Amino acid sequence: MRVLVAGGGISGTVTAMALKLAGHDPVVFEAYPAGGDDIGAFLTIMHNGMDALRAIGADRPVIDNSFAAYGVELVAPTGETVGRREFDTEGLDGPRTLTRATLYGVLQDEAARRGVPLERGRRLVGAQPGPAGITAEFADGTTETGDVLVGADGLRSVVRRLIDPAADEPRYTGLTVVYGYTRAGGLPAAPGIYRMIRGSRAAFGFTTDPDGATFWFARIPDNERPRDEIAAVTPAGWREFAHAAFDGDPLPCKDIIAATGDEVFGGHSYDVPETRVWSTPEMVLTGDAAHAASPAAGQGASMALEDSVVLAQCLRDRPDPVSAFAAYEGLRRERVEKLVKASAGGDVGEERGWLYSHHIDWDAKITA
Ligand SMILES: Cc1cc2nc3c(=O)[nH]c(=O)nc-3n(C[C@H](O)[C@H](O)[C@H](O)COP(=O)(O)OP(=O)(O)OC[C@H]3O[C@@H](n4cnc5c(N)ncnc54)[C@H](O)[C@@H]3O)c2cc1C
């Protein structure tokens, strides 16, 4: 089956790799001609995301380009450590932290190594079903025909709207998130641990990589501003915005932010609580296109990875796309919507075993 995949991000590349392993013929179309301008952004892939990558043998390149954390430490506004949670790493990979650009690069390289074509500069704008399957239309006027189209085109998915023109817009979570990393010395160190600090107005987290670089993020309650205004904020602007959020707090957050150069990136955080329709007979959604959670659980990438591998299993084992998409939605919807709901409260809670312990057995047959 020729599968058109819109989006060469996390879900698009992994869906394509998994489909190839399942015996299909995927081709990925990525809107951007080159990497994005998100220097400073980084991600943590949790155990369940690493498990999904391991299911298709794609975990090693990520492990080789990331560093591990073994737990979380909770710090009160006074600076006192009030809690500590070790990740249950027994038999589980993760969590692994790496820059967003590195993750995209690693996955795209691995997909290329496996013979998956990825065409850049091809922004999907429309799609028409027809007797030969589905024809995808691109902004440059070109078209491509395949048997099915996977929408792995992220938060502002075009495919979501093609499937259901009445689909809800992403919902602002009320939080602006600023991410950064710095190699400056003399900062408090948190090797192998995410130290989470609750300031009086905003939350901060940081960890130290094996080379001594500090990776940090700040989640700051904020009013929603127009998208072009947010896109125009400079690294210095993001730094100042984050710095001001911890003004007056007796915490190291301000020192870490002030020691950061241009490797800083921010934006509003949105979620997609419910996408009523996930598929048509020829189109289906994965990752943020189908569901997006507020960053509280750090699970967006991991859930996208799970979706990708499960969708490929369904398209491998079910007799036709319609039953494959139904099986996929049956396996995924409840889990991802539970995450979005839990994250929307800002606190996913201490009991996270249901998130981390998800396991995909690639050889297991999807029967319904
Ligand atoms: C700054 C930041 C930090 C984050 N931190 C974390 C974290 O620590 N842990 C975590 O799990 N999650 C995190 N997330 C969320 C996580 O990045 C997403 O959940 C994840 O990227 C979803 O993967 P995806 O493949 O569905 O979408 P994306 O990774 O967004 O990929 C979508 C791809 O589709 C392309 N595209 C878009 N439109 C089109 C089109 N019309 N045609 C063709 N291509 C198109 C885009 O250019 C992009 O490459 C973070 C998000 C941000 C913004």
The ligand as a MOL file (V3000), in Angstrom:
LIG
                    3D

  0  0  0     0  0            999 V3000
M  V30 BEGIN CTAB
M  V30 COUNTS 53 58 0 0 0
M  V30 BEGIN ATOM
M  V30 1 C 8.8370 23.9430 22.8080 0
M  V30 2 C 8.1650 22.6170 22.9780 0
M  V30 3 C 8.6270 21.7220 23.9450 0
M  V30 4 C 7.9910 20.4960 24.1380 0
M  V30 5 N 8.4560 19.6500 25.1020 0
M  V30 6 C 7.9670 18.3940 25.1850 0
M  V30 7 C 8.5480 17.4200 26.0660 0
M  V30 8 O 9.4880 17.6760 26.8150 0
M  V30 9 N 8.0580 16.1530 26.0230 0
M  V30 10 C 7.0510 15.8140 25.1880 0
M  V30 11 O 6.6790 14.6290 25.1630 0
M  V30 12 N 6.4590 16.7020 24.3760 0
M  V30 13 C 6.8950 17.9750 24.3470 0
M  V30 14 N 6.3300 18.8820 23.4780 0
M  V30 15 C 5.2250 18.4330 22.6310 0
M  V30 16 C 5.7950 17.6390 21.4580 0
M  V30 17 O 6.7500 18.4090 20.7720 0
M  V30 18 C 4.6800 17.2200 20.5210 0
M  V30 19 O 3.6820 16.5300 21.2390 0
M  V30 20 C 5.2460 16.3230 19.4260 0
M  V30 21 O 6.1890 17.0350 18.6820 0
M  V30 22 C 4.1420 15.7840 18.5450 0
M  V30 23 O 4.7260 15.1590 17.4170 0
M  V30 24 P 4.0290 15.2470 16.0160 0
M  V30 25 O 4.8940 14.4830 15.0770 0
M  V30 26 O 2.5970 14.8970 16.1440 0
M  V30 27 O 4.0320 16.7910 15.6350 0
M  V30 28 P 5.2900 17.7010 15.2800 0
M  V30 29 O 6.4950 17.2150 15.9780 0
M  V30 30 O 4.8360 19.0950 15.5110 0
M  V30 31 O 5.5310 17.4610 13.7430 0
M  V30 32 C 4.6230 17.9180 12.7670 0
M  V30 33 C 5.3920 18.0970 11.4810 0
M  V30 34 O 4.4730 18.3530 10.4360 0
M  V30 35 C 4.9650 19.4220 9.6490 0
M  V30 36 N 3.7950 20.0320 9.0170 0
M  V30 37 C 2.8900 20.8520 9.5960 0
M  V30 38 N 1.9490 21.1800 8.7080 0
M  V30 39 C 2.2510 20.5400 7.5550 0
M  V30 40 C 1.6250 20.4660 6.2790 0
M  V30 41 N 0.4960 21.1340 6.0100 0
M  V30 42 N 2.2040 19.7080 5.3080 0
M  V30 43 C 3.3550 19.0110 5.5580 0
M  V30 44 N 3.9930 19.0650 6.7630 0
M  V30 45 C 3.4230 19.7980 7.7460 0
M  V30 46 C 5.6860 20.3130 10.6280 0
M  V30 47 O 6.6050 21.1730 9.9960 0
M  V30 48 C 6.3570 19.2800 11.5130 0
M  V30 49 O 7.6090 18.8770 11.0200 0
M  V30 50 C 6.9060 20.1420 23.3150 0
M  V30 51 C 6.4280 21.0340 22.3450 0
M  V30 52 C 7.0530 22.2660 22.1860 0
M  V30 53 C 6.5330 23.2320 21.1410 0
M  V30 END ATOM
M  V30 BEGIN BOND
M  V30 1 1 1 2
M  V30 2 1 2 3
M  V30 3 2 2 52
M  V30 4 2 3 4
M  V30 5 1 4 5
M  V30 6 1 4 50
M  V30 7 2 5 6
M  V30 8 1 6 7
M  V30 9 1 6 13
M  V30 10 2 7 8
M  V30 11 1 7 9
M  V30 12 1 9 10
M  V30 13 2 10 11
M  V30 14 1 10 12
M  V30 15 2 12 13
M  V30 16 1 13 14
M  V30 17 1 14 15
M  V30 18 1 14 50
M  V30 19 1 15 16
M  V30 20 1 16 17
M  V30 21 1 16 18
M  V30 22 1 18 19
M  V30 23 1 18 20
M  V30 24 1 20 21
M  V30 25 1 20 22
M  V30 26 1 22 23
M  V30 27 1 23 24
M  V30 28 2 24 25
M  V30 29 1 24 26
M  V30 30 1 24 27
M  V30 31 1 27 28
M  V30 32 2 28 29
M  V30 33 1 28 30
M  V30 34 1 28 31
M  V30 35 1 31 32
M  V30 36 1 32 33
M  V30 37 1 33 34
M  V30 38 1 33 48
M  V30 39 1 34 35
M  V30 40 1 35 36
M  V30 41 1 35 46
M  V30 42 1 36 37
M  V30 43 1 36 45
M  V30 44 2 37 38
M  V30 45 1 38 39
M  V30 46 1 39 40
M  V30 47 2 39 45
M  V30 48 1 40 41
M  V30 49 2 40 42
M  V30 50 1 42 43
M  V30 51 2 43 44
M  V30 52 1 44 45
M  V30 53 1 46 47
M  V30 54 1 46 48
M  V30 55 1 48 49
M  V30 56 2 50 51
M  V30 57 1 51 52
M  V30 58 1 52 53
M  V30 END BOND
M  V30 END CTAB
M  END
